[in-house]
Amino acid sequence: LLFVIANLGRHLRIDPEEALRHANSKFTRRFHFIEAELKKRGKSPYQSDLDEMDALWNAAKAKEKSKA
């Protein structure tokens, strides 16, 4: 599946390595945001539940959009 997606990217003139690098960077930024917000609450990701982390993920996305 990964090779199919990489070939599709090449067909669409998208550099698959750059696209993956960008996606990883975005994920890392958002996850660091989640960790920081949980730390403010005195929690770790292991002490959080999926609903809380999902809400924080959406907050990270909203914060990124507001900066754009």
mmCIF file of the N, C-alpha and C atoms, coordinates in Angstrom:
data_MODEL
# 
_entry.id   MODEL 
# 
loop_
_atom_site.group_PDB 
_atom_site.id 
_atom_site.type_symbol 
_atom_site.label_atom_id 
_atom_site.label_alt_id 
_atom_site.label_comp_id 
_atom_site.label_asym_id 
_atom_site.label_entity_id 
_atom_site.label_seq_id 
_atom_site.pdbx_PDB_ins_code 
_atom_site.Cartn_x 
_atom_site.Cartn_y 
_atom_site.Cartn_z 
_atom_site.occupancy 
_atom_site.B_iso_or_equiv 
_atom_site.pdbx_formal_charge 
_atom_site.auth_seq_id 
_atom_site.auth_comp_id 
_atom_site.auth_asym_id 
_atom_site.auth_atom_id 
_atom_site.pdbx_PDB_model_num 
ATOM 1   N N  . LEU A 1 1  ? 0.831   -1.193 0.000   1.00 0.00 ? 1  LEU A N  1 
ATOM 2   C CA . LEU A 1 1  ? 0.000   0.000  0.000   1.00 0.00 ? 1  LEU A CA 1 
ATOM 3   C C  . LEU A 1 1  ? 0.875   1.257  0.000   1.00 0.00 ? 1  LEU A C  1 
ATOM 4   N N  . LEU A 1 2  ? 1.941   1.226  0.777   1.00 0.00 ? 2  LEU A N  1 
ATOM 5   C CA . LEU A 1 2  ? 2.824   2.393  0.822   1.00 0.00 ? 2  LEU A CA 1 
ATOM 6   C C  . LEU A 1 2  ? 3.445   2.674  -0.550  1.00 0.00 ? 2  LEU A C  1 
ATOM 7   N N  . PHE A 1 3  ? 3.842   1.609  -1.255  1.00 0.00 ? 3  PHE A N  1 
ATOM 8   C CA . PHE A 1 3  ? 4.423   1.794  -2.588  1.00 0.00 ? 3  PHE A CA 1 
ATOM 9   C C  . PHE A 1 3  ? 3.392   2.335  -3.575  1.00 0.00 ? 3  PHE A C  1 
ATOM 10  N N  . VAL A 1 4  ? 2.151   1.899  -3.450  1.00 0.00 ? 4  VAL A N  1 
ATOM 11  C CA . VAL A 1 4  ? 1.086   2.404  -4.325  1.00 0.00 ? 4  VAL A CA 1 
ATOM 12  C C  . VAL A 1 4  ? 0.898   3.898  -4.093  1.00 0.00 ? 4  VAL A C  1 
ATOM 13  N N  . ILE A 1 5  ? 0.869   4.302  -2.832  1.00 0.00 ? 5  ILE A N  1 
ATOM 14  C CA . ILE A 1 5  ? 0.694   5.717  -2.507  1.00 0.00 ? 5  ILE A CA 1 
ATOM 15  C C  . ILE A 1 5  ? 1.889   6.533  -2.990  1.00 0.00 ? 5  ILE A C  1 
ATOM 16  N N  . ALA A 1 6  ? 3.095   5.993  -2.814  1.00 0.00 ? 6  ALA A N  1 
ATOM 17  C CA . ALA A 1 6  ? 4.295   6.693  -3.286  1.00 0.00 ? 6  ALA A CA 1 
ATOM 18  C C  . ALA A 1 6  ? 4.251   6.869  -4.798  1.00 0.00 ? 6  ALA A C  1 
ATOM 19  N N  . ASN A 1 7  ? 3.845   5.836  -5.518  1.00 0.00 ? 7  ASN A N  1 
ATOM 20  C CA . ASN A 1 7  ? 3.753   5.938  -6.981  1.00 0.00 ? 7  ASN A CA 1 
ATOM 21  C C  . ASN A 1 7  ? 2.656   6.903  -7.411  1.00 0.00 ? 7  ASN A C  1 
ATOM 22  N N  . LEU A 1 8  ? 1.552   6.918  -6.694  1.00 0.00 ? 8  LEU A N  1 
ATOM 23  C CA . LEU A 1 8  ? 0.491   7.882  -6.983  1.00 0.00 ? 8  LEU A CA 1 
ATOM 24  C C  . LEU A 1 8  ? 1.015   9.302  -6.792  1.00 0.00 ? 8  LEU A C  1 
ATOM 25  N N  . GLY A 1 9  ? 1.762   9.509  -5.714  1.00 0.00 ? 9  GLY A N  1 
ATOM 26  C CA . GLY A 1 9  ? 2.361   10.819 -5.475  1.00 0.00 ? 9  GLY A CA 1 
ATOM 27  C C  . GLY A 1 9  ? 3.276   11.238 -6.609  1.00 0.00 ? 9  GLY A C  1 
ATOM 28  N N  . ARG A 1 10 ? 4.078   10.316 -7.071  1.00 0.00 ? 10 ARG A N  1 
ATOM 29  C CA . ARG A 1 10 ? 4.971   10.627 -8.201  1.00 0.00 ? 10 ARG A CA 1 
ATOM 30  C C  . ARG A 1 10 ? 4.153   10.986 -9.446  1.00 0.00 ? 10 ARG A C  1 
ATOM 31  N N  . HIS A 1 11 ? 3.077   10.239 -9.682  1.00 0.00 ? 11 HIS A N  1 
ATOM 32  C CA . HIS A 1 11 ? 2.206   10.509 -10.831 1.00 0.00 ? 11 HIS A CA 1 
ATOM 33  C C  . HIS A 1 11 ? 1.598   11.911 -10.732 1.00 0.00 ? 11 HIS A C  1 
ATOM 34  N N  . LEU A 1 12 ? 1.278   12.333 -9.510  1.00 0.00 ? 12 LEU A N  1 
ATOM 35  C CA . LEU A 1 12 ? 0.698   13.661 -9.291  1.00 0.00 ? 12 LEU A CA 1 
ATOM 36  C C  . LEU A 1 12 ? 1.767   14.738 -9.120  1.00 0.00 ? 12 LEU A C  1 
ATOM 37  N N  . ARG A 1 13 ? 3.023   14.345 -9.366  1.00 0.00 ? 13 ARG A N  1 
ATOM 38  C CA . ARG A 1 13 ? 4.167   15.244 -9.246  1.00 0.00 ? 13 ARG A CA 1 
ATOM 39  C C  . ARG A 1 13 ? 4.348   15.755 -7.817  1.00 0.00 ? 13 ARG A C  1 
ATOM 40  N N  . ILE A 1 14 ? 4.107   14.870 -6.859  1.00 0.00 ? 14 ILE A N  1 
ATOM 41  C CA . ILE A 1 14 ? 4.333   15.155 -5.446  1.00 0.00 ? 14 ILE A CA 1 
ATOM 42  C C  . ILE A 1 14 ? 5.523   14.311 -5.014  1.00 0.00 ? 14 ILE A C  1 
ATOM 43  N N  . ASP A 1 15 ? 6.512   14.942 -4.422  1.00 0.00 ? 15 ASP A N  1 
ATOM 44  C CA . ASP A 1 15 ? 7.673   14.208 -3.933  1.00 0.00 ? 15 ASP A CA 1 
ATOM 45  C C  . ASP A 1 15 ? 7.237   13.410 -2.702  1.00 0.00 ? 15 ASP A C  1 
ATOM 46  N N  . PRO A 1 16 ? 7.188   12.073 -2.786  1.00 0.00 ? 16 PRO A N  1 
ATOM 47  C CA . PRO A 1 16 ? 6.674   11.279 -1.672  1.00 0.00 ? 16 PRO A CA 1 
ATOM 48  C C  . PRO A 1 16 ? 7.498   11.425 -0.395  1.00 0.00 ? 16 PRO A C  1 
ATOM 49  N N  . GLU A 1 17 ? 8.813   11.568 -0.527  1.00 0.00 ? 17 GLU A N  1 
ATOM 50  C CA . GLU A 1 17 ? 9.646   11.734 0.671   1.00 0.00 ? 17 GLU A CA 1 
ATOM 51  C C  . GLU A 1 17 ? 9.348   13.055 1.357   1.00 0.00 ? 17 GLU A C  1 
ATOM 52  N N  . GLU A 1 18 ? 9.198   14.110 0.576   1.00 0.00 ? 18 GLU A N  1 
ATOM 53  C CA . GLU A 1 18 ? 8.891   15.420 1.146   1.00 0.00 ? 18 GLU A CA 1 
ATOM 54  C C  . GLU A 1 18 ? 7.496   15.418 1.768   1.00 0.00 ? 18 GLU A C  1 
ATOM 55  N N  . ALA A 1 19 ? 6.545   14.775 1.127   1.00 0.00 ? 19 ALA A N  1 
ATOM 56  C CA . ALA A 1 19 ? 5.186   14.698 1.672   1.00 0.00 ? 19 ALA A CA 1 
ATOM 57  C C  . ALA A 1 19 ? 5.178   13.941 2.998   1.00 0.00 ? 19 ALA A C  1 
ATOM 58  N N  . LEU A 1 20 ? 5.928   12.840 3.068   1.00 0.00 ? 20 LEU A N  1 
ATOM 59  C CA . LEU A 1 20 ? 6.001   12.067 4.307   1.00 0.00 ? 20 LEU A CA 1 
ATOM 60  C C  . LEU A 1 20 ? 6.708   12.863 5.393   1.00 0.00 ? 20 LEU A C  1 
ATOM 61  N N  . ARG A 1 21 ? 7.779   13.556 5.031   1.00 0.00 ? 21 ARG A N  1 
ATOM 62  C CA . ARG A 1 21 ? 8.497   14.396 5.989   1.00 0.00 ? 21 ARG A CA 1 
ATOM 63  C C  . ARG A 1 21 ? 7.565   15.470 6.553   1.00 0.00 ? 21 ARG A C  1 
ATOM 64  N N  . HIS A 1 22 ? 6.775   16.085 5.688   1.00 0.00 ? 22 HIS A N  1 
ATOM 65  C CA . HIS A 1 22 ? 5.830   17.126 6.116   1.00 0.00 ? 22 HIS A CA 1 
ATOM 66  C C  . HIS A 1 22 ? 4.765   16.539 7.049   1.00 0.00 ? 22 HIS A C  1 
ATOM 67  N N  . ALA A 1 23 ? 4.234   15.374 6.701   1.00 0.00 ? 23 ALA A N  1 
ATOM 68  C CA . ALA A 1 23 ? 3.209   14.737 7.535   1.00 0.00 ? 23 ALA A CA 1 
ATOM 69  C C  . ALA A 1 23 ? 3.774   14.363 8.902   1.00 0.00 ? 23 ALA A C  1 
ATOM 70  N N  . ASN A 1 24 ? 4.993   13.840 8.932   1.00 0.00 ? 24 ASN A N  1 
ATOM 71  C CA . ASN A 1 24 ? 5.621   13.486 10.207  1.00 0.00 ? 24 ASN A CA 1 
ATOM 72  C C  . ASN A 1 24 ? 5.865   14.714 11.067  1.00 0.00 ? 24 ASN A C  1 
ATOM 73  N N  . SER A 1 25 ? 6.285   15.793 10.439  1.00 0.00 ? 25 SER A N  1 
ATOM 74  C CA . SER A 1 25 ? 6.524   17.036 11.163  1.00 0.00 ? 25 SER A CA 1 
ATOM 75  C C  . SER A 1 25 ? 5.233   17.572 11.771  1.00 0.00 ? 25 SER A C  1 
ATOM 76  N N  . LYS A 1 26 ? 4.164   17.515 10.996  1.00 0.00 ? 26 LYS A N  1 
ATOM 77  C CA . LYS A 1 26 ? 2.862   17.985 11.481  1.00 0.00 ? 26 LYS A CA 1 
ATOM 78  C C  . LYS A 1 26 ? 2.390   17.134 12.654  1.00 0.00 ? 26 LYS A C  1 
ATOM 79  N N  . PHE A 1 27 ? 2.538   15.813 12.537  1.00 0.00 ? 27 PHE A N  1 
ATOM 80  C CA . PHE A 1 27 ? 2.147   14.920 13.623  1.00 0.00 ? 27 PHE A CA 1 
ATOM 81  C C  . PHE A 1 27 ? 2.954   15.224 14.884  1.00 0.00 ? 27 PHE A C  1 
ATOM 82  N N  . THR A 1 28 ? 4.267   15.381 14.731  1.00 0.00 ? 28 THR A N  1 
ATOM 83  C CA . THR A 1 28 ? 5.136   15.645 15.883  1.00 0.00 ? 28 THR A CA 1 
ATOM 84  C C  . THR A 1 28 ? 4.755   16.950 16.563  1.00 0.00 ? 28 THR A C  1 
ATOM 85  N N  . ARG A 1 29 ? 4.511   18.008 15.776  1.00 0.00 ? 29 ARG A N  1 
ATOM 86  C CA . ARG A 1 29 ? 4.098   19.299 16.337  1.00 0.00 ? 29 ARG A CA 1 
ATOM 87  C C  . ARG A 1 29 ? 2.821   19.157 17.148  1.00 0.00 ? 29 ARG A C  1 
ATOM 88  N N  . ARG A 1 30 ? 1.855   18.471 16.582  1.00 0.00 ? 30 ARG A N  1 
ATOM 89  C CA . ARG A 1 30 ? 0.570   18.321 17.267  1.00 0.00 ? 30 ARG A CA 1 
ATOM 90  C C  . ARG A 1 30 ? 0.704   17.469 18.523  1.00 0.00 ? 30 ARG A C  1 
ATOM 91  N N  . PHE A 1 31 ? 1.519   16.421 18.453  1.00 0.00 ? 31 PHE A N  1 
ATOM 92  C CA . PHE A 1 31 ? 1.676   15.571 19.631  1.00 0.00 ? 31 PHE A CA 1 
ATOM 93  C C  . PHE A 1 31 ? 2.409   16.314 20.744  1.00 0.00 ? 31 PHE A C  1 
ATOM 94  N N  . HIS A 1 32 ? 3.382   17.147 20.398  1.00 0.00 ? 32 HIS A N  1 
ATOM 95  C CA . HIS A 1 32 ? 4.062   17.963 21.410  1.00 0.00 ? 32 HIS A CA 1 
ATOM 96  C C  . HIS A 1 32 ? 3.074   18.932 22.058  1.00 0.00 ? 32 HIS A C  1 
ATOM 97  N N  . PHE A 1 33 ? 2.155   19.465 21.267  1.00 0.00 ? 33 PHE A N  1 
ATOM 98  C CA . PHE A 1 33 ? 1.109   20.334 21.811  1.00 0.00 ? 33 PHE A CA 1 
ATOM 99  C C  . PHE A 1 33 ? 0.272   19.572 22.837  1.00 0.00 ? 33 PHE A C  1 
ATOM 100 N N  . ILE A 1 34 ? -0.120  18.345 22.495  1.00 0.00 ? 34 ILE A N  1 
ATOM 101 C CA . ILE A 1 34 ? -0.915  17.519 23.407  1.00 0.00 ? 34 ILE A CA 1 
ATOM 102 C C  . ILE A 1 34 ? -0.146  17.272 24.697  1.00 0.00 ? 34 ILE A C  1 
ATOM 103 N N  . GLU A 1 35 ? 1.119   16.893 24.574  1.00 0.00 ? 35 GLU A N  1 
ATOM 104 C CA . GLU A 1 35 ? 1.933   16.629 25.768  1.00 0.00 ? 35 GLU A CA 1 
ATOM 105 C C  . GLU A 1 35 ? 2.037   17.869 26.652  1.00 0.00 ? 35 GLU A C  1 
ATOM 106 N N  . ALA A 1 36 ? 2.240   19.037 26.041  1.00 0.00 ? 36 ALA A N  1 
ATOM 107 C CA . ALA A 1 36 ? 2.362   20.277 26.807  1.00 0.00 ? 36 ALA A CA 1 
ATOM 108 C C  . ALA A 1 36 ? 1.057   20.616 27.523  1.00 0.00 ? 36 ALA A C  1 
ATOM 109 N N  . GLU A 1 37 ? -0.064  20.458 26.828  1.00 0.00 ? 37 GLU A N  1 
ATOM 110 C CA . GLU A 1 37 ? -1.358  20.752 27.451  1.00 0.00 ? 37 GLU A CA 1 
ATOM 111 C C  . GLU A 1 37 ? -1.657  19.782 28.595  1.00 0.00 ? 37 GLU A C  1 
ATOM 112 N N  . LEU A 1 38 ? -1.337  18.515 28.397  1.00 0.00 ? 38 LEU A N  1 
ATOM 113 C CA . LEU A 1 38 ? -1.548  17.544 29.464  1.00 0.00 ? 38 LEU A CA 1 
ATOM 114 C C  . LEU A 1 38 ? -0.646  17.843 30.654  1.00 0.00 ? 38 LEU A C  1 
ATOM 115 N N  . LYS A 1 39 ? 0.585   18.263 30.379  1.00 0.00 ? 39 LYS A N  1 
ATOM 116 C CA . LYS A 1 39 ? 1.517   18.598 31.462  1.00 0.00 ? 39 LYS A CA 1 
ATOM 117 C C  . LYS A 1 39 ? 0.965   19.751 32.295  1.00 0.00 ? 39 LYS A C  1 
ATOM 118 N N  . LYS A 1 40 ? 0.339   20.740 31.630  1.00 0.00 ? 40 LYS A N  1 
ATOM 119 C CA . LYS A 1 40 ? -0.288  21.854 32.353  1.00 0.00 ? 40 LYS A CA 1 
ATOM 120 C C  . LYS A 1 40 ? -1.367  21.346 33.302  1.00 0.00 ? 40 LYS A C  1 
ATOM 121 N N  . ARG A 1 41 ? -1.991  20.230 32.930  1.00 0.00 ? 41 ARG A N  1 
ATOM 122 C CA . ARG A 1 41 ? -3.055  19.629 33.746  1.00 0.00 ? 41 ARG A CA 1 
ATOM 123 C C  . ARG A 1 41 ? -2.502  18.621 34.747  1.00 0.00 ? 41 ARG A C  1 
ATOM 124 N N  . GLY A 1 42 ? -1.183  18.465 34.760  1.00 0.00 ? 42 GLY A N  1 
ATOM 125 C CA . GLY A 1 42 ? -0.553  17.521 35.676  1.00 0.00 ? 42 GLY A CA 1 
ATOM 126 C C  . GLY A 1 42 ? -0.733  16.071 35.264  1.00 0.00 ? 42 GLY A C  1 
ATOM 127 N N  . LYS A 1 43 ? -0.834  15.836 33.956  1.00 0.00 ? 43 LYS A N  1 
ATOM 128 C CA . LYS A 1 43 ? -1.076  14.488 33.452  1.00 0.00 ? 43 LYS A CA 1 
ATOM 129 C C  . LYS A 1 43 ? -0.054  14.122 32.390  1.00 0.00 ? 43 LYS A C  1 
ATOM 130 N N  . SER A 1 44 ? 0.036   12.839 32.120  1.00 0.00 ? 44 SER A N  1 
ATOM 131 C CA . SER A 1 44 ? 0.828   12.339 30.999  1.00 0.00 ? 44 SER A CA 1 
ATOM 132 C C  . SER A 1 44 ? -0.149  11.724 29.997  1.00 0.00 ? 44 SER A C  1 
ATOM 133 N N  . PRO A 1 45 ? 0.310   11.432 28.784  1.00 0.00 ? 45 PRO A N  1 
ATOM 134 C CA . PRO A 1 45 ? -0.589  10.769 27.828  1.00 0.00 ? 45 PRO A CA 1 
ATOM 135 C C  . PRO A 1 45 ? -1.132  9.438  28.352  1.00 0.00 ? 45 PRO A C  1 
ATOM 136 N N  . TYR A 1 46 ? -0.341  8.748  29.166  1.00 0.00 ? 46 TYR A N  1 
ATOM 137 C CA . TYR A 1 46 ? -0.799  7.472  29.723  1.00 0.00 ? 46 TYR A CA 1 
ATOM 138 C C  . TYR A 1 46 ? -1.942  7.655  30.719  1.00 0.00 ? 46 TYR A C  1 
ATOM 139 N N  . GLN A 1 47 ? -2.031  8.840  31.315  1.00 0.00 ? 47 GLN A N  1 
ATOM 140 C CA . GLN A 1 47 ? -3.081  9.119  32.298  1.00 0.00 ? 47 GLN A CA 1 
ATOM 141 C C  . GLN A 1 47 ? -4.312  9.757  31.659  1.00 0.00 ? 47 GLN A C  1 
ATOM 142 N N  . SER A 1 48 ? -4.262  9.970  30.374  1.00 0.00 ? 48 SER A N  1 
ATOM 143 C CA . SER A 1 48 ? -5.358  10.600 29.651  1.00 0.00 ? 48 SER A CA 1 
ATOM 144 C C  . SER A 1 48 ? -6.187  9.536  28.948  1.00 0.00 ? 48 SER A C  1 
ATOM 145 N N  . ASP A 1 49 ? -7.403  9.913  28.577  1.00 0.00 ? 49 ASP A N  1 
ATOM 146 C CA . ASP A 1 49 ? -8.214  8.980  27.794  1.00 0.00 ? 49 ASP A CA 1 
ATOM 147 C C  . ASP A 1 49 ? -8.300  9.473  26.349  1.00 0.00 ? 49 ASP A C  1 
ATOM 148 N N  . LEU A 1 50 ? -8.838  8.641  25.507  1.00 0.00 ? 50 LEU A N  1 
ATOM 149 C CA . LEU A 1 50 ? -8.890  8.940  24.077  1.00 0.00 ? 50 LEU A CA 1 
ATOM 150 C C  . LEU A 1 50 ? -9.707  10.198 23.787  1.00 0.00 ? 50 LEU A C  1 
ATOM 151 N N  . ASP A 1 51 ? -10.795 10.404 24.506  1.00 0.00 ? 51 ASP A N  1 
ATOM 152 C CA . ASP A 1 51 ? -11.623 11.595 24.270  1.00 0.00 ? 51 ASP A CA 1 
ATOM 153 C C  . ASP A 1 51 ? -10.848 12.880 24.565  1.00 0.00 ? 51 ASP A C  1 
ATOM 154 N N  . GLU A 1 52 ? -10.108 12.884 25.670  1.00 0.00 ? 52 GLU A N  1 
ATOM 155 C CA . GLU A 1 52 ? -9.334  14.066 26.032  1.00 0.00 ? 52 GLU A CA 1 
ATOM 156 C C  . GLU A 1 52 ? -8.229  14.329 25.002  1.00 0.00 ? 52 GLU A C  1 
ATOM 157 N N  . MET A 1 53 ? -7.546  13.268 24.606  1.00 0.00 ? 53 MET A N  1 
ATOM 158 C CA . MET A 1 53 ? -6.465  13.438 23.640  1.00 0.00 ? 53 MET A CA 1 
ATOM 159 C C  . MET A 1 53 ? -7.009  13.852 22.272  1.00 0.00 ? 53 MET A C  1 
ATOM 160 N N  . ASP A 1 54 ? -8.161  13.341 21.899  1.00 0.00 ? 54 ASP A N  1 
ATOM 161 C CA . ASP A 1 54 ? -8.782  13.720 20.629  1.00 0.00 ? 54 ASP A CA 1 
ATOM 162 C C  . ASP A 1 54 ? -9.174  15.197 20.649  1.00 0.00 ? 54 ASP A C  1 
ATOM 163 N N  . ALA A 1 55 ? -9.707  15.658 21.776  1.00 0.00 ? 55 ALA A N  1 
ATOM 164 C CA . ALA A 1 55 ? -10.066 17.070 21.899  1.00 0.00 ? 55 ALA A CA 1 
ATOM 165 C C  . ALA A 1 55 ? -8.820  17.950 21.810  1.00 0.00 ? 55 ALA A C  1 
ATOM 166 N N  . LEU A 1 56 ? -7.734  17.513 22.431  1.00 0.00 ? 56 LEU A N  1 
ATOM 167 C CA . LEU A 1 56 ? -6.489  18.274 22.358  1.00 0.00 ? 56 LEU A CA 1 
ATOM 168 C C  . LEU A 1 56 ? -5.908  18.254 20.944  1.00 0.00 ? 56 LEU A C  1 
ATOM 169 N N  . TRP A 1 57 ? -6.053  17.128 20.257  1.00 0.00 ? 57 TRP A N  1 
ATOM 170 C CA . TRP A 1 57 ? -5.588  17.038 18.862  1.00 0.00 ? 57 TRP A CA 1 
ATOM 171 C C  . TRP A 1 57 ? -6.338  18.061 18.007  1.00 0.00 ? 57 TRP A C  1 
ATOM 172 N N  . ASN A 1 58 ? -7.647  18.139 18.209  1.00 0.00 ? 58 ASN A N  1 
ATOM 173 C CA . ASN A 1 58 ? -8.451  19.110 17.460  1.00 0.00 ? 58 ASN A CA 1 
ATOM 174 C C  . ASN A 1 58 ? -8.068  20.541 17.823  1.00 0.00 ? 58 ASN A C  1 
ATOM 175 N N  . ALA A 1 59 ? -7.724  20.769 19.094  1.00 0.00 ? 59 ALA A N  1 
ATOM 176 C CA . ALA A 1 59 ? -7.268  22.100 19.513  1.00 0.00 ? 59 ALA A CA 1 
ATOM 177 C C  . ALA A 1 59 ? -5.944  22.446 18.839  1.00 0.00 ? 59 ALA A C  1 
ATOM 178 N N  . ALA A 1 60 ? -5.061  21.472 18.710  1.00 0.00 ? 60 ALA A N  1 
ATOM 179 C CA . ALA A 1 60 ? -3.777  21.696 18.025  1.00 0.00 ? 60 ALA A CA 1 
ATOM 180 C C  . ALA A 1 60 ? -4.015  22.051 16.562  1.00 0.00 ? 60 ALA A C  1 
ATOM 181 N N  . LYS A 1 61 ? -4.941  21.343 15.915  1.00 0.00 ? 61 LYS A N  1 
ATOM 182 C CA . LYS A 1 61 ? -5.260  21.640 14.518  1.00 0.00 ? 61 LYS A CA 1 
ATOM 183 C C  . LYS A 1 61 ? -5.834  23.046 14.385  1.00 0.00 ? 61 LYS A C  1 
ATOM 184 N N  . ALA A 1 62 ? -6.729  23.412 15.295  1.00 0.00 ? 62 ALA A N  1 
ATOM 185 C CA . ALA A 1 62 ? -7.343  24.739 15.250  1.00 0.00 ? 62 ALA A CA 1 
ATOM 186 C C  . ALA A 1 62 ? -6.294  25.825 15.463  1.00 0.00 ? 62 ALA A C  1 
ATOM 187 N N  . LYS A 1 63 ? -5.356  25.574 16.363  1.00 0.00 ? 63 LYS A N  1 
ATOM 188 C CA . LYS A 1 63 ? -4.294  26.545 16.619  1.00 0.00 ? 63 LYS A CA 1 
ATOM 189 C C  . LYS A 1 63 ? -3.440  26.738 15.371  1.00 0.00 ? 63 LYS A C  1 
ATOM 190 N N  . GLU A 1 64 ? -3.129  25.642 14.676  1.00 0.00 ? 64 GLU A N  1 
ATOM 191 C CA . GLU A 1 64 ? -2.345  25.742 13.445  1.00 0.00 ? 64 GLU A CA 1 
ATOM 192 C C  . GLU A 1 64 ? -3.100  26.519 12.370  1.00 0.00 ? 64 GLU A C  1 
ATOM 193 N N  . LYS A 1 65 ? -4.404  26.291 12.264  1.00 0.00 ? 65 LYS A N  1 
ATOM 194 C CA . LYS A 1 65 ? -5.201  27.001 11.254  1.00 0.00 ? 65 LYS A CA 1 
ATOM 195 C C  . LYS A 1 65 ? -5.283  28.491 11.554  1.00 0.00 ? 65 LYS A C  1 
ATOM 196 N N  . SER A 1 66 ? -5.359  28.840 12.849  1.00 0.00 ? 66 SER A N  1 
ATOM 197 C CA . SER A 1 66 ? -5.472  30.251 13.213  1.00 0.00 ? 66 SER A CA 1 
ATOM 198 C C  . SER A 1 66 ? -4.177  31.006 12.930  1.00 0.00 ? 66 SER A C  1 
ATOM 199 N N  . LYS A 1 67 ? -3.050  30.285 12.905  1.00 0.00 ? 67 LYS A N  1 
ATOM 200 C CA . LYS A 1 67 ? -1.766  30.919 12.590  1.00 0.00 ? 67 LYS A CA 1 
ATOM 201 C C  . LYS A 1 67 ? -1.585  31.105 11.091  1.00 0.00 ? 67 LYS A C  1 
ATOM 202 N N  . ALA A 1 68 ? -2.314  30.330 10.297  1.00 0.00 ? 68 ALA A N  1 
ATOM 203 C CA . ALA A 1 68 ? -2.131  30.371 8.832   1.00 0.00 ? 68 ALA A CA 1 
ATOM 204 C C  . ALA A 1 68 ? -2.830  31.538 8.184   1.00 0.00 ? 68 ALA A C  1 
# 
